[in-house]
Amino acid sequence: MTILAEILAVGDELIHGALLDTNSKWLAGELEAAGAVVQRFTVTSDDPAAMREAFAGACARADVVVATGGLGPTLDDRTRDVVADLLGGPLVFDEASWAQVRHWLGSRGRPVPESNRRQALMPPGARPFANPVGTAPGFGVRVDRAQLYVLPGVPREMQVMAKDHVLPAVRSMPGITPLAQVWLRVLGPSEAALGERIEPFMVPGRNPAVGITASGGLLTIRIVGTAPTAAAAAEACEATARELRPLLGAWLFAEGTVELPELVVAAFKARGLTLAVAESCTGGAIANRIVDVPGASAVFRGGVVAYANEAKEALLGVPRACIEAHGAVSEQVAAAMAEGARTGFRADVALATTGIAGPDGGTPEKPVGTVCFAVADATGTKAWTMRIPDLGRAFVRDRAVFESWRVLLQGRGSG
């Protein structure tokens, strides 16, 4: 028997695009790793009728439903009310949950508004989940065929509660499907060209399944396999990866199911190297994503966003004559930026980016999408130029960041 799971995200702010639903992505990965098969995401507004339809439908189809959001103290936080209505009973005040809410607020010297009492109301038969990092308790309750878990919408609170209560329960369910994944990261071809190259592996119903996801020029081949045991699933995925690698050649630059900045930090730790960056067109995106990684301080010395020419001169020591002779978007300036960052931060390796992200600023000689990179290390400095397709400012910048990850993972840049 397969354990089917669905994920619900509640909130007008998600429907209207004011916030991005990152919770469902995180939960899907964790639930699949625990052995459940995620079959659907649903995002619903705070409207009670819409919420009721979404919850009822999910709980009728799935064995496990995880919902996030709508557990705050205000009247537009209606998740608990909708679940109680589905169960046909009134909300029940839980003293232990109320004590936890009061303790969390009081221990931080904050007042305890009476409206927070709403957060201690539970649907009939629900098991409250304490929230160690916030005020909103979660709960679990049986609804129709599903075990329903309702968690706060704040990502940090949701993740702690899922790890404490939801994922252990899912792992213990009979009928879980051991699952494994291998991700192959590809830069260079279009999605269509890559799809043609590996088409025989992408037939429907194949186990392991092979699919391609695209993001800002980065292509990820996801190999997902199931088997009676986790070890057998992992071996099946690796067997498929062994067949795919020769087909990918130089396009393949990284592997792993973690984010690329994590791979970069791990690689630099393993090599015993430190890193600095000098960014123009990428606007600090490389540094920002590196410092998102726990433990990045072991390798990352710092970064400079030198957007204006004057900043390149003052902060990185790029000679004005170099900029005037070659232009800010040039291999010569990129090289000077990298050398300035390496010297200034006393790093083993420094990476620089300078380019034209558009929509303006391009010329026939240097069209939008022209990005120059440079790497400086103990062996010297190497610079090169890429012509990234002009598919919008965000695409150019994202593709430049992905090229940076490739270089930092593989070594020196390609000319």
C-alpha positions in Angstrom: 0.0 0.0 0.0 1.3 3.5 -0.9 0.8 6.4 1.6 -0.6 9.3 -0.4 -0.1 12.8 0.9 -1.4 16.3 0.0 -0.3 19.7 1.1 -2.6 22.7 1.8 -1.4 26.3 2.1 -3.9 28.8 3.5 -3.8 32.5 3.2 -5.1 35.4 1.1 -1.6 36.7 0.9 -0.6 33.6 -1.1 -3.6 33.9 -3.4 -2.9 37.6 -4.1 0.8 37.0 -4.7 1.9 39.1 -1.7 3.9 36.2 -0.3 5.5 33.1 -2.0 4.4 29.7 -0.7 7.8 28.2 0.2 6.3 25.9 2.9 4.7 23.5 0.4 8.1 23.0 -1.4 9.9 22.2 1.8 7.1 19.9 3.1 7.0 18.0 -0.2 10.7 17.1 0.0 10.5 16.1 3.6 7.3 14.0 3.1 8.8 12.2 0.1 12.0 11.5 2.1 9.9 10.0 4.8 8.3 7.6 2.4 5.0 9.3 1.4 4.0 10.0 -2.1 2.9 13.7 -2.5 0.1 13.8 -5.1 -1.2 17.4 -4.9 -0.5 21.0 -3.6 -3.5 23.2 -3.0 -3.4 27.0 -2.1 -6.6 28.4 -0.8 -7.8 31.8 0.4 -9.0 32.6 3.9 -12.7 32.3 2.7 -14.3 29.7 4.9 -16.2 28.1 2.0 -13.1 27.8 -0.2 -11.1 26.5 2.8 -13.8 23.9 3.6 -13.9 22.6 0.0 -10.1 22.4 -0.1 -9.8 20.6 3.3 -12.6 18.2 2.6 -11.3 17.3 -0.8 -7.8 16.6 0.4 -8.9 14.6 3.4 -11.1 12.5 1.1 -8.3 11.7 -1.3 -5.1 11.3 0.8 -3.8 9.3 3.8 -1.8 12.3 5.1 -2.7 16.0 4.7 -0.4 18.7 6.0 -1.9 22.2 6.1 -0.1 25.5 6.9 -1.4 28.9 7.9 -4.5 30.4 9.4 -3.5 29.7 13.1 -2.9 33.3 14.2 -4.9 35.3 16.8 -7.0 37.4 14.5 -10.5 36.8 13.1 -9.1 36.1 9.6 -7.2 33.1 10.9 -9.9 30.6 10.3 -8.2 27.2 9.8 -9.2 25.8 13.3 -12.8 26.9 12.7 -13.1 25.2 9.3 -11.6 22.0 10.6 -14.0 22.0 13.6 -16.9 22.5 11.2 -15.8 19.5 9.1 -15.7 17.4 12.3 -19.2 18.7 13.3 -18.2 19.9 16.7 -17.4 23.2 18.5 -13.9 24.4 19.2 -12.5 23.3 22.6 -10.3 25.5 24.7 -7.0 23.8 25.6 -5.5 25.1 28.8 -2.0 23.7 28.1 -1.8 25.5 24.8 -2.9 28.7 26.4 -0.2 28.3 29.1 2.3 27.8 26.3 1.2 30.9 24.5 1.3 33.0 27.7 4.7 31.7 28.6 6.2 32.4 25.2 5.0 36.0 25.2 5.7 36.6 28.9 9.2 35.3 28.7 10.0 37.9 26.1 8.5 40.7 28.1 5.6 41.1 25.7 2.0 41.7 26.7 -0.5 38.9 26.4 -3.5 40.2 24.5 -6.9 38.5 25.1 -7.1 37.8 21.4 -4.3 35.3 21.7 -6.7 33.0 23.5 -8.0 32.1 20.0 -4.8 30.2 19.4 -5.6 27.8 22.2 -8.9 26.7 20.6 -8.8 23.2 19.1 -11.2 21.2 16.9 -12.8 18.3 18.8 -10.5 15.4 19.2 -7.4 17.2 18.1 -4.0 16.6 19.6 -2.3 19.9 20.2 1.3 20.4 19.2 3.4 22.8 21.3 5.2 25.6 19.4 8.7 26.1 20.9 9.5 29.1 18.6 6.2 31.0 18.4 2.7 31.5 19.7 0.6 29.4 17.4 0.1 25.8 18.5 -0.5 23.2 15.8 -2.6 20.1 16.0 -3.3 16.7 14.5 -6.7 15.1 14.0 -8.4 12.4 11.9 -10.6 13.8 9.1 -12.3 11.3 6.7 -9.6 8.9 5.5 -6.7 11.3 6.3 -4.5 12.0 9.2 -4.6 15.8 9.1 -1.8 17.9 10.5 -2.3 21.6 10.8 0.8 23.8 11.3 1.6 27.5 11.5 2.4 29.4 8.3 5.6 31.0 9.6 8.3 28.8 7.9 10.5 28.5 11.0 7.6 27.5 13.2 6.2 25.1 10.6 9.5 23.3 10.1 10.2 22.8 13.8 6.7 21.4 14.3 6.9 19.2 11.2 10.2 17.7 12.4 8.9 17.1 15.9 5.4 15.7 15.2 4.6 15.1 11.5 7.6 13.4 10.0 8.2 10.9 12.8 4.5 9.9 12.5 4.7 9.5 8.7 7.9 7.3 9.0 6.1 5.0 11.3 3.1 4.4 9.1 2.7 1.0 7.5 2.9 1.1 3.8 5.5 3.9 3.4 7.3 3.7 0.1 11.2 3.9 0.4 12.3 6.6 -2.0 15.6 7.8 -3.2 16.7 10.7 -5.4 19.8 11.7 -7.4 20.0 15.2 -8.9 22.3 16.0 -11.8 23.0 19.7 -12.4 23.5 20.8 -16.0 24.5 24.1 -17.6 24.8 24.8 -21.3 22.0 23.2 -23.4 18.5 24.3 -23.7 15.8 22.3 -22.0 14.7 20.9 -25.4 18.2 19.8 -26.4 18.7 18.1 -23.0 15.4 16.4 -23.3 16.2 15.0 -26.7 19.5 13.7 -25.4 18.0 11.8 -22.5 14.5 11.1 -24.0 14.6 7.3 -23.7 14.9 7.7 -19.9 11.9 9.9 -19.6 9.1 7.5 -20.6 6.0 7.5 -18.4 5.9 4.8 -15.8 9.7 4.3 -15.6 11.1 3.5 -12.2 13.3 5.3 -11.4 11.5 8.3 -13.0 13.6 10.8 -14.8 12.5 14.4 -15.3 14.0 17.9 -16.0 13.3 21.1 -14.1 14.6 24.5 -15.4 15.4 27.6 -13.4 17.2 30.6 -14.8 19.2 28.6 -17.2 20.1 25.9 -14.7 18.7 22.4 -15.6 18.3 19.8 -13.0 17.8 16.1 -13.9 15.8 14.6 -11.1 16.1 10.8 -10.8 13.5 9.5 -8.4 13.2 5.8 -7.6 11.1 3.6 -5.3 11.9 0.1 -4.1 11.1 -2.3 -1.2 14.1 -0.8 0.7 15.7 2.5 0.8 19.1 0.9 -0.2 17.5 -0.7 -3.3 15.9 2.6 -4.3 19.2 4.4 -3.9 21.0 1.8 -6.0 18.4 2.0 -8.8 18.8 5.8 -8.9 22.5 5.5 -9.1 22.3 2.9 -11.8 20.3 5.3 -13.9 22.8 8.1 -13.1 25.6 6.0 -14.3 23.9 5.6 -17.7 23.1 9.4 -17.9 26.5 10.8 -17.0 28.3 9.8 -20.3 25.4 11.4 -22.3 25.8 14.7 -20.5 29.6 15.2 -20.8 30.8 18.7 -20.0 27.2 19.9 -19.4 27.2 18.1 -16.1 28.9 20.2 -13.4 27.4 19.2 -10.0 25.4 16.5 -8.3 23.5 16.4 -5.0 20.0 17.1 -3.6 21.1 20.2 -1.7 21.3 23.7 -3.0 24.3 24.7 -5.0 25.6 27.3 -2.5 25.8 24.4 0.1 27.8 22.4 -2.4 30.2 25.3 -2.9 30.7 25.9 0.9 31.3 22.1 1.4 33.8 22.0 -1.5 35.8 25.0 -0.2 35.8 23.5 3.3 37.1 20.2 1.8 39.9 22.0 -0.1 40.8 24.2 2.9 40.3 27.4 0.9 38.7 30.8 1.6 36.6 32.8 -0.8 35.7 36.4 -1.6 33.5 37.8 -4.3 33.3 41.1 -6.3 29.9 41.6 -7.9 28.5 44.2 -10.3 25.6 42.8 -12.4 24.8 40.1 -9.9 24.2 42.7 -7.2 25.3 40.7 -4.2 23.3 37.6 -5.1 26.3 35.3 -4.9 27.4 36.6 -1.5 23.8 36.5 -0.2 23.2 32.9 -1.2 26.6 31.8 0.3 25.9 33.3 3.7 22.5 31.6 3.7 24.5 28.4 4.3 25.1 27.5 7.9 28.9 27.3 8.5 29.7 29.6 5.5 31.9 31.7 7.8 34.5 28.9 7.7 35.2 29.8 4.1 33.7 33.1 3.1 35.8 36.2 3.8 33.4 38.8 2.3 32.1 40.5 -0.8 31.8 43.8 -2.5 28.9 45.0 -4.7 30.7 47.6 -6.9 27.9 48.7 -9.3 29.2 52.1 -10.2 32.5 52.6 -11.9 33.6 54.8 -9.0 32.9 52.0 -6.6 35.0 49.6 -8.7 37.9 52.1 -8.4 37.5 53.0 -4.7 36.6 49.6 -3.2 38.4 47.2 -5.5 41.3 49.3 -6.9 40.3 48.9 -10.5 42.3 51.5 -12.4 40.2 54.2 -14.0 42.4 53.8 -17.2 41.3 50.2 -17.4 37.6 51.1 -17.3 38.1 53.9 -19.8 40.1 51.7 -22.2 38.0 48.6 -22.1 34.6 49.5 -20.5 33.1 48.4 -17.2 31.9 45.2 -18.8 35.2 43.7 -20.0 37.4 40.8 -19.1 40.1 43.3 -18.0 37.9 45.0 -15.5 36.5 41.6 -14.2 40.1 40.5 -13.7 41.0 43.6 -11.8 37.9 43.3 -9.6 38.8 39.7 -8.7 42.3 40.6 -7.9 41.2 43.5 -5.8 38.8 41.3 -3.8 41.4 38.6 -3.3 43.9 41.1 -2.0 41.4 43.1 0.1 39.8 40.2 1.8 43.0 38.1 1.9 41.2 35.2 0.4 42.6 32.2 -1.4 40.1 32.5 -4.3 38.1 35.5 -5.5 35.4 35.6 -8.1 34.1 38.6 -10.0 31.1 39.4 -12.2 30.4 42.4 -14.4 27.8 42.5 -17.1 24.8 43.9 -18.9 21.5 42.5 -17.5 19.2 44.8 -19.5 16.8 45.8 -20.6 19.0 48.8 -21.5 22.7 49.3 -21.9 23.5 46.9 -24.7 25.4 47.7 -27.8 26.1 45.7 -31.0 29.5 44.8 -29.6 28.2 44.1 -26.1 24.6 43.2 -26.3 22.3 42.6 -23.3 23.3 39.3 -21.7 27.1 39.9 -22.0 28.7 39.0 -18.7 32.4 38.9 -17.9 33.7 36.7 -15.1 37.1 36.4 -13.5 38.7 34.1 -10.9 41.9 35.0 -9.1 43.8 32.5 -7.0 47.4 31.6 -6.2 48.0 30.4 -9.8 47.0 33.8 -11.3 43.9 35.3 -12.8 41.7 34.0 -15.6 38.8 36.0 -17.2 36.2 35.0 -19.8 33.0 36.3 -21.3 29.6 34.7 -21.7 26.7 35.7 -24.0 23.6 34.8 -22.0 20.4 34.8 -24.0 18.4 38.0 -23.4 15.4 36.4 -21.8 14.9 39.2 -19.3 16.9 40.9 -16.6 16.2 38.2 -14.0 17.2 35.4 -16.3 20.6 37.0 -17.2 21.4 37.6 -13.5 20.3 34.2 -12.4 22.3 32.5 -15.2 25.4 34.5 -14.2 25.0 33.3 -10.6 24.7 29.7 -11.8 27.8 30.1 -13.9 29.5 31.3 -10.7 28.5 28.2 -8.9 29.8 26.1 -11.7 33.2 27.8 -11.7 33.6 27.6 -7.9 32.7 23.9 -7.9 34.8 22.9 -10.9 37.8 25.2 -10.5 39.0 27.8 -13.0 36.7 29.3 -15.6 36.3 28.3 -19.2 37.4 30.8 -21.8 
